[in-house]
Amino acid sequence: MANVMITYRLRAGVARDAFEAWVRDHDYPNIRGVRRVAAFTNHRVERLLIGEGTPPIDYVEVFDIDDLDGFIAEDLGGPVIQAVMGEFMPWVEDPRFLVVSPVV
C-alpha cells in the first residue's frame, strides 16, 4: 500500500463552499471509483496547531493506493483521473503531489 498526499491553496476568488461541493459531488465519487484507490479523503486545513498566522496551505488530500506502479502506469493517465484533474486544476494553485511513507 502506498500513500499519496496533495497539498494546495485555493486560487484567489474561489469560494470555499463551491469548491467543497465539487469535492463531495464530483471528486469523491470519481476518484473513489478508481480500482487502485483504496481510500481517499480531502481535509480542510483549519488553523495552525502551534504558532500564529495563516497556514501555508488550505487543503490536504490523502490517498491510499493499493498498487502505486499500476496507478501511475494505467490510472494516472486514464480518462477518470485526467477528467478530474482537468476540473481540479482551475480551483487550486501550487498543488504538490507527494508520495509518502510512514516512519517505522
KABEL-V363786 format. One record per helix or strand of 3 or more residues. SS is the DSSP state (hx for helix, st for strand). FROM is the first residue (numbers start at 1). LEN is the number of residues. Records with the same first field share a line. If there is no record, write none. Layout:
# KABEL-V363786
SS=FROM-LEN  FROM-LEN
This chain:
# KABEL-V363786
st=2-9  37-8  59-7  92-9
hx=16-17  68-8  79-13
